Amino acid sequence: MRWKLKSSAYKRVPSRDAAMDLDVETPAKMADGGAPSWRMSLPHVCVATLTSFLFGYHSGVVNEPLESISTDLGFAGNTLAEGLVVSICLGGAFVGCLFSGSIADGIGRRRAFQLSALPMIIGAAVSALTNSLEGMLLGRFLVGTGMGLGPPVASLYITEVSPPSVRGTYGSFVQIATCLGIVVSLLIGTPVKDIDRWWRVCFWVAAVPATLQALGMEFCVESPQWLYKCGRTTEAEIQFEKLLGPLHVKSAMAELSRSERGDDGENVKYSELFYGRNFNVVFIGTTLFALQQLSGINSVFYFSSTVFRSVGVPPNLANICMGIANLSGSIVAMLLMDKLGRKVLLSGSFLGMAFAMGLQAVGANRHHLGSASVYLSVGGMLLFVLTFSLGAGPVPGLLLPEIFPNKIRAKAMALCMSVHWFVVLAASRATWSTSSVHNVFLSLCGSSNICAAPYFISEFEATTTYMISI
């Protein structure tokens, strides 16, 4: 059934109650105005994606400098200490993520961004100034809390401020920014073996984008959905006008009031996510994030240097190749997300990853093929990263805020991302093993993803938040 606007004139709605009197079936497009322009919301999205850039940067910032750090701080040769320096960020991210939902609902998306930037600035400074292992661990843990708090808020914010016609494209910015962060961290770390104490500069550089985001958020809009949820309807209209233009405020408010229908206006508790009508969508969300990590992406990154080194490729060149593959896939996903849809990209991504896993398994277990086996391993690894970035990487963080009702969105995202970090921790421990175990791990996870991922997303490809919430 098609629904038509009762009036195309722009009219400011003075209160939440008045907003409920709007034609709640009004579509997102104004009949006389077309689709909202993407240009007005783009600056706000770009500032939000600085969180993802920082996530990527801190994920790779210790890769090159780790040897210099361990030498200068006196724990060279201590594999346990080196492992802690790398992985303690994951523990901090898990802690930060647990509180991200309550913080985003309590103080708003903009302030949550600024709060997530604070430990990243302090943690980067502590890491750059420290002269002990303990100080480095403290700095990395603080950075991790910001890494855990920021990405769920970024997924929420980008979904809530983006026009529907470009929401998929903007959601892909998260993956692209993460890739750029990793690449920049590798480039910044290149002189570390030639310049004494250059690793301290690497950490100081990380404080710059965090500071820019904290300052930039002062000039960005607040999420209209959050304002509306708090009963601040007039402010929500003002934010919609800044994001979509005055012609689209009425239709946006009508859509928002429709999505809120049936909610009692009170914040849900985390316990309410595990039963009733909320459980189904939360289960889908947590499963998608778990499958994303169980796909074996961490194993590929952990073992990439070993595989490339076996064919005589320098580690720096190997990292560049991986970064190019990751970035290329993310750009293609950005271009196709709103054209092909989430389901097609996710299903195709997992199928491509499974094929790449097969190439790696053949290359690792068919030594009689000689140099061809090595090239199969390298080619499979690059193909795996490419296909991961096409769908399995960007889709879960984009899809879930779209299917979660506004009432539970922040806390549900926090829970799903917490599962993500928990699986990352578990997978990072599991992949410290032999290459044969690594191949079995990849194959099993690839098979489960092919079977499960398309099923979980199939019913939600074209489902709106409103349809799920009733």
C-alpha positions as CSV (number, residue, x, y, z in Angstrom):
1,M,0.0,0.0,0.0
2,R,1.3,3.5,-0.9
3,W,0.9,6.4,1.4
4,K,0.8,10.1,0.4
5,L,1.6,13.2,2.2
6,K,-1.3,15.2,3.5
7,S,0.7,18.4,3.2
8,S,4.0,19.2,1.6
9,A,4.5,22.5,3.5
10,Y,7.2,22.8,6.1
11,K,5.8,23.3,9.6
12,R,7.7,23.3,12.8
13,V,6.1,21.0,15.4
14,P,6.4,22.5,18.8
15,S,6.2,19.5,21.1
16,R,6.6,15.7,21.3
17,D,2.8,15.3,21.6
18,A,2.2,17.4,18.5
19,A,4.8,15.3,16.6
20,M,2.6,12.2,17.4
21,D,-0.3,13.9,15.6
22,L,1.7,14.0,12.3
23,D,0.8,11.7,9.5
24,V,2.8,8.8,10.9
25,E,2.9,7.1,7.5
26,T,4.7,9.9,5.8
27,P,7.6,8.5,3.9
28,A,11.2,9.7,4.3
29,K,11.1,11.7,1.0
30,M,9.2,14.9,0.5
31,A,7.1,14.9,-2.6
32,D,8.3,18.3,-3.7
33,G,11.8,18.1,-2.4
34,G,13.2,14.8,-3.5
35,A,15.7,12.9,-1.4
36,P,17.6,14.9,1.3
37,S,21.0,16.1,0.2
38,W,24.0,14.2,1.5
39,R,26.2,17.3,1.7
40,M,24.7,18.7,4.9
41,S,25.4,15.6,7.0
42,L,28.8,14.7,5.5
43,P,30.9,16.9,7.8
44,H,29.3,15.4,10.9
45,V,29.8,11.9,9.7
46,C,33.5,12.6,8.9
47,V,34.1,13.9,12.4
48,A,32.5,10.8,13.8
49,T,34.6,8.5,11.8
50,L,37.8,9.9,13.4
51,T,36.9,7.3,16.1
52,S,37.4,4.5,13.6
53,F,40.6,6.1,12.3
54,L,41.9,6.0,15.9
55,F,40.8,2.4,16.3
56,G,42.8,1.4,13.3
57,Y,45.8,3.5,14.2
58,H,46.1,2.1,17.8
59,S,45.5,-1.4,16.4
60,G,48.7,-1.1,14.4
61,V,50.8,1.5,16.2
62,V,52.9,-1.0,18.1
63,N,53.6,-3.4,15.3
64,E,56.7,-1.8,13.9
65,P,58.0,-0.1,17.1
66,L,57.5,-3.1,19.5
67,E,61.1,-4.2,19.3
68,S,62.3,-0.6,20.0
69,I,59.8,-0.2,22.8
70,S,60.8,-3.4,24.5
71,T,64.5,-2.5,24.2
72,D,64.1,1.0,25.6
73,L,61.8,0.0,28.5
74,G,63.9,-3.0,29.5
75,F,61.7,-6.0,28.6
76,A,63.3,-7.2,25.4
77,G,63.0,-10.9,24.9
78,N,60.1,-11.2,27.4
79,T,57.4,-12.5,25.1
80,L,54.7,-12.3,27.8
81,A,55.4,-8.6,28.3
82,E,55.4,-7.9,24.6
83,G,52.1,-9.8,24.2
84,L,50.6,-7.7,27.0
85,V,51.6,-4.5,25.4
86,V,49.9,-5.5,22.2
87,S,46.8,-7.1,23.6
88,I,46.0,-5.1,26.8
89,C,44.1,-2.7,24.5
90,L,41.6,-5.5,23.8
91,G,40.9,-5.8,27.6
92,G,40.5,-2.0,27.9
93,A,38.2,-2.0,24.8
94,F,36.0,-4.7,26.4
95,V,35.6,-2.6,29.5
96,G,34.9,0.6,27.6
97,C,32.4,-1.1,25.4
98,L,30.4,-2.5,28.3
99,F,29.6,1.1,29.4
100,S,29.2,2.7,26.0
101,G,25.4,2.1,25.8
102,S,24.7,3.7,29.2
103,I,27.0,6.6,28.4
104,A,25.5,7.2,25.0
105,D,22.0,7.2,26.4
106,G,22.9,9.2,29.5
107,I,24.8,12.1,28.1
108,G,24.1,11.9,24.3
109,R,26.2,10.9,21.3
110,R,28.3,14.1,21.0
111,R,29.4,14.0,24.7
112,A,30.1,10.3,24.4
113,F,32.4,10.9,21.5
114,Q,34.3,13.5,23.6
115,L,34.4,11.2,26.6
116,S,35.9,8.4,24.4
117,A,38.6,10.8,23.1
118,L,39.7,11.7,26.6
119,P,41.3,8.4,27.6
120,M,42.8,8.1,24.1
121,I,44.5,11.4,24.5
122,I,45.7,10.7,28.1
123,G,46.6,7.1,27.2
124,A,48.7,8.2,24.2
125,A,50.5,10.8,26.3
126,V,51.2,8.2,29.1
127,S,52.5,5.7,26.5
128,A,54.8,8.4,24.9
129,L,56.2,9.6,28.2
130,T,56.6,6.4,30.1
131,N,60.0,4.9,31.0
132,S,58.6,1.6,32.4
133,L,56.6,-1.4,31.3
134,E,53.9,-0.6,33.8
135,G,53.4,2.9,32.4
136,M,53.1,1.5,28.9
137,L,50.5,-1.0,30.0
138,L,48.5,1.7,31.7
139,G,48.7,3.9,28.7
140,R,47.6,1.1,26.3
141,F,44.7,0.1,28.7
142,L,43.4,3.7,28.8
143,V,43.6,3.9,25.0
144,G,41.7,0.6,24.9
145,T,38.8,2.0,26.9
146,G,38.4,4.8,24.4
147,M,38.6,2.2,21.5
148,G,35.8,0.3,23.2
149,L,33.6,3.3,23.9
150,G,33.9,5.1,20.5
151,P,33.0,2.6,17.8
152,P,29.5,1.6,19.1
153,V,28.7,5.3,19.4
154,A,30.0,6.0,15.9
155,S,27.8,3.3,14.5
156,L,24.8,4.7,16.3
157,Y,25.5,8.3,15.4
158,I,26.2,7.7,11.7
159,T,23.0,5.7,11.3
160,E,21.0,8.4,13.1
161,V,22.3,11.4,11.3
162,S,22.6,10.0,7.7
163,P,19.9,10.4,5.1
164,P,18.5,6.9,4.2
165,S,19.6,7.1,0.6
166,V,23.3,7.3,1.6
167,R,23.3,5.5,5.0
168,G,25.1,2.5,3.6
169,T,27.7,4.6,2.0
170,Y,28.3,6.6,5.1
171,G,28.4,3.4,7.2
172,S,31.2,2.2,5.0
173,F,33.3,5.2,6.0
174,V,33.8,3.4,9.3
175,Q,35.7,0.6,7.6
176,I,37.6,2.9,5.3
177,A,38.7,5.1,8.3
178,T,39.9,2.0,10.2
179,C,41.9,0.9,7.1
180,L,43.4,4.4,6.8
181,G,44.3,4.3,10.5
182,I,46.2,1.1,10.1
183,V,48.0,2.3,7.0
184,V,49.0,5.6,8.7
185,S,50.3,3.8,11.8
186,L,52.5,1.6,9.6
187,L,53.8,4.5,7.7
188,I,54.5,6.6,10.8
189,G,56.3,3.6,12.3
190,T,58.6,3.1,9.3
191,P,61.5,5.3,10.7
192,V,61.5,3.6,14.1
193,K,64.6,1.5,13.4
194,D,66.6,4.5,12.0
195,I,65.6,7.2,14.5
196,D,66.2,6.7,18.3
197,R,63.0,6.8,20.4
198,W,60.9,7.4,17.3
199,W,58.2,5.2,18.9
200,R,57.4,8.0,21.3
201,V,56.5,10.2,18.3
202,C,54.2,7.4,17.1
203,F,52.1,7.7,20.3
204,W,52.2,11.5,20.3
205,V,50.7,11.5,16.7
206,A,47.8,9.5,18.0
207,A,46.8,12.3,20.3
208,V,46.2,14.7,17.4
209,P,43.1,13.1,15.8
210,A,41.6,12.4,19.2
211,T,41.9,16.1,20.1
212,L,40.5,17.1,16.7
213,Q,37.5,14.9,17.3
214,A,36.9,16.2,20.8
215,L,37.0,19.8,19.5
216,G,35.1,19.0,16.3
217,M,32.2,17.5,18.1
218,E,31.4,20.9,19.6
219,F,30.3,22.0,16.1
220,C,28.5,18.8,15.2
221,V,24.8,18.1,15.6
222,E,23.4,15.9,18.3
223,S,21.5,12.8,17.3
224,P,17.8,13.8,16.7
225,Q,16.7,10.3,17.8
226,W,18.4,10.8,21.1
227,L,16.9,14.2,21.6
228,Y,13.5,12.9,20.7
229,K,13.8,10.0,23.1
230,C,14.6,12.5,25.8
231,G,11.5,14.5,25.0
232,R,13.4,17.4,23.4
233,T,11.3,17.5,20.3
234,T,12.0,21.1,19.2
235,E,15.8,20.5,19.5
236,A,15.4,17.3,17.4
237,E,13.6,19.4,14.7
238,I,16.5,21.9,14.7
239,Q,19.0,19.1,14.2
240,F,17.0,17.5,11.4
241,E,16.9,20.9,9.7
242,K,20.7,21.1,9.9
243,L,21.1,17.6,8.5
244,L,18.3,17.3,5.9
245,G,17.2,20.8,5.2
246,P,13.9,22.5,6.2
247,L,11.8,20.7,3.5
248,H,12.4,17.3,5.1
249,V,11.9,18.1,8.8
250,K,8.2,17.2,8.9
251,S,8.6,13.9,7.2
252,A,11.7,13.0,9.3
253,M,9.8,13.8,12.5
254,A,6.8,11.8,11.3
255,E,9.1,8.8,10.6
256,L,10.7,9.2,14.0
257,S,7.4,9.3,15.8
258,R,6.3,6.2,14.0
259,S,9.4,4.3,15.0
260,E,8.9,5.3,18.6
261,R,5.2,4.2,18.7
262,G,4.7,1.4,21.3
263,D,7.7,2.4,23.4
264,D,6.9,3.5,27.0
265,G,9.6,6.2,26.9
266,E,11.7,4.7,29.6
267,N,15.3,3.4,29.1
268,V,15.6,-0.4,29.1
269,K,17.8,-2.3,31.4
270,Y,20.5,-4.6,30.1
271,S,18.6,-7.6,31.5
272,E,15.6,-6.8,29.3
273,L,17.7,-7.5,26.2
274,F,17.8,-11.2,27.0
275,Y,14.1,-12.0,26.9
276,G,10.9,-10.9,25.1
277,R,10.7,-9.2,21.8
278,N,14.2,-7.7,22.2
279,F,16.0,-11.0,22.4
280,N,15.6,-11.9,18.7
281,V,17.3,-8.9,17.3
282,V,20.0,-8.8,20.0
283,F,20.7,-12.5,19.3
284,I,21.1,-11.7,15.6
285,G,23.4,-8.8,16.4
286,T,25.7,-10.7,18.7
287,T,25.9,-13.6,16.4
288,L,26.8,-11.4,13.4
289,F,29.6,-9.8,15.4
290,A,30.8,-13.2,16.7
291,L,30.8,-14.6,13.1
292,Q,32.7,-11.6,11.9
293,Q,35.6,-12.4,14.2
294,L,35.3,-16.2,14.0
295,S,35.7,-15.9,10.3
296,G,39.4,-16.0,10.9
297,I,40.4,-12.4,10.1
298,N,42.6,-12.1,13.1
299,S,44.4,-15.4,12.2
300,V,45.2,-14.0,8.8
301,F,46.7,-10.8,10.2
302,Y,48.6,-12.7,12.9
303,F,50.2,-15.1,10.4
304,S,50.5,-12.8,7.4
305,S,54.1,-11.8,8.3
306,T,55.2,-15.4,8.5
307,V,53.6,-16.3,5.2
308,F,55.0,-13.3,3.3
309,R,58.5,-13.8,4.9
310,S,58.5,-17.4,3.6
311,V,58.5,-16.1,0.0
312,G,61.1,-13.4,0.7
313,V,58.7,-10.5,0.9
314,P,59.9,-7.8,3.4
315,P,57.4,-7.3,6.3
316,N,56.9,-3.6,5.4
317,L,55.9,-4.5,1.8
318,A,53.7,-7.3,3.2
319,N,51.9,-4.8,5.5
320,I,51.4,-2.4,2.6
321,C,49.9,-5.2,0.4
322,M,47.5,-6.1,3.2
323,G,46.5,-2.5,3.7
324,I,45.9,-2.0,0.0
325,A,43.7,-5.1,-0.1
326,N,41.7,-4.0,2.9
327,L,41.3,-0.4,1.7
328,S,40.3,-1.4,-1.8
329,G,37.6,-3.7,-0.6
330,S,36.2,-1.1,1.8
331,I,36.0,1.5,-1.1
332,V,34.1,-1.0,-3.3
333,A,31.8,-1.8,-0.4
334,M,31.1,2.0,0.0
335,L,30.1,2.3,-3.6
336,L,27.9,-0.8,-3.6
337,M,26.3,-0.8,-0.1
338,D,23.2,1.2,-1.1
339,K,22.9,-0.4,-4.5
340,L,23.2,-4.1,-3.8
341,G,22.1,-4.1,-0.2
342,R,23.5,-5.5,3.0
343,K,22.5,-9.1,2.5
344,V,24.2,-9.5,-0.9
345,L,27.5,-8.0,0.3
346,L,27.5,-10.0,3.5
347,S,26.7,-13.3,1.8
348,G,29.1,-12.7,-1.1
349,S,31.8,-11.7,1.4
350,F,31.6,-14.9,3.4
351,L,31.6,-17.0,0.2
352,G,34.7,-15.2,-1.0
353,M,36.4,-15.6,2.4
354,A,35.6,-19.4,2.3
355,F,37.2,-19.7,-1.1
356,A,40.2,-17.8,0.0
357,M,40.5,-20.0,3.1
358,G,40.5,-23.0,0.8
359,L,43.4,-21.5,-1.2
360,Q,45.4,-21.0,2.0
361,A,44.7,-24.5,3.2
362,V,45.8,-26.0,-0.1
363,G,48.9,-23.9,-0.2
364,A,49.8,-24.8,3.4
365,N,49.2,-28.6,3.0
366,R,50.5,-29.3,-0.5
367,H,54.2,-28.7,-0.2
368,H,54.9,-30.9,-3.3
369,L,53.6,-28.0,-5.4
370,G,56.7,-26.1,-4.6
371,S,56.6,-22.4,-5.1
372,A,53.0,-22.6,-6.3
373,S,51.9,-23.6,-2.8
374,V,53.4,-20.4,-1.3
375,Y,51.8,-18.2,-3.9
376,L,48.5,-19.9,-3.2
377,S,48.9,-19.0,0.5
378,V,49.8,-15.4,-0.3
379,G,47.1,-15.0,-2.9
380,G,44.5,-16.6,-0.6
381,M,45.5,-14.3,2.2
382,L,45.2,-11.1,0.1
383,L,41.9,-12.3,-1.3
384,F,40.6,-13.1,2.2
385,V,41.3,-9.6,3.4
386,L,39.8,-8.1,0.3
387,T,36.5,-10.1,0.5
388,F,36.3,-9.5,4.3
389,S,36.3,-5.8,3.8
390,L,33.6,-6.1,1.1
391,G,30.9,-7.2,3.6
392,A,31.9,-9.0,6.8
393,G,33.8,-6.0,8.0
394,P,31.5,-3.1,7.4
395,V,28.0,-4.6,7.3
396,P,27.4,-5.7,11.0
397,G,28.2,-2.3,12.4
398,L,26.0,-0.6,9.8
399,L,23.1,-3.1,9.8
400,L,22.5,-3.4,13.6
401,P,21.7,0.2,14.4
402,E,19.2,0.0,11.5
403,I,17.3,-3.0,12.9
404,F,17.5,-2.1,16.6
405,P,14.5,0.0,17.9
406,N,15.6,3.4,19.2
407,K,14.6,2.4,22.7
408,I,17.3,-0.3,23.0
409,R,19.7,0.8,20.3
410,A,22.6,2.1,22.4
411,K,22.6,-0.7,25.0
412,A,22.1,-3.4,22.3
413,M,25.0,-2.1,20.3
414,A,27.1,-2.0,23.4
415,L,26.2,-5.6,24.2
416,C,26.9,-6.7,20.6
417,M,30.3,-4.9,20.5
418,S,31.2,-6.4,23.9
419,V,30.7,-9.9,22.4
420,H,32.9,-8.7,19.5
421,W,35.7,-7.8,21.8
422,F,35.3,-11.0,23.8
423,V,35.6,-13.1,20.7
424,V,38.6,-11.0,19.6
425,L,40.3,-11.8,22.9
426,A,39.4,-15.5,22.6
427,A,40.5,-15.7,19.0
428,S,43.8,-14.0,19.6
429,R,44.6,-16.6,22.2
430,A,43.5,-19.5,20.0
431,T,45.5,-18.4,17.0
432,W,48.8,-18.5,18.9
433,S,49.4,-22.0,17.7
434,T,50.7,-24.0,14.7
435,S,49.7,-23.3,11.1
436,S,47.8,-26.6,10.9
437,V,45.5,-25.6,13.8
438,H,45.2,-22.2,12.1
439,N,44.0,-23.8,8.9
440,V,41.5,-26.0,10.7
441,F,40.2,-23.0,12.6
442,L,39.7,-21.0,9.4
443,S,38.0,-23.8,7.6
444,L,35.5,-24.6,10.4
445,C,34.7,-20.9,10.9
446,G,34.2,-20.4,7.2
447,S,31.8,-23.2,6.9
448,S,29.7,-22.0,9.8
449,N,29.6,-18.5,8.4
450,I,28.4,-19.6,5.0
451,C,25.5,-21.5,6.6
452,A,24.6,-19.0,9.3
453,A,25.2,-15.5,8.1
454,P,22.8,-15.3,5.2
455,Y,20.1,-16.9,7.4
456,F,20.4,-14.3,10.1
457,I,20.2,-11.4,7.8
458,S,17.7,-12.7,5.3
459,E,14.6,-11.6,7.3
460,F,15.9,-8.2,8.0
461,E,17.2,-7.0,4.6
462,A,14.2,-4.6,4.1
463,T,12.8,-4.4,7.6
464,T,12.4,-1.1,9.3
465,T,13.0,-0.3,12.9
466,Y,9.4,0.4,13.3
467,M,8.4,-3.1,12.0
468,I,10.8,-4.8,14.4
469,S,9.6,-2.9,17.4
470,I,5.9,-3.8,17.2
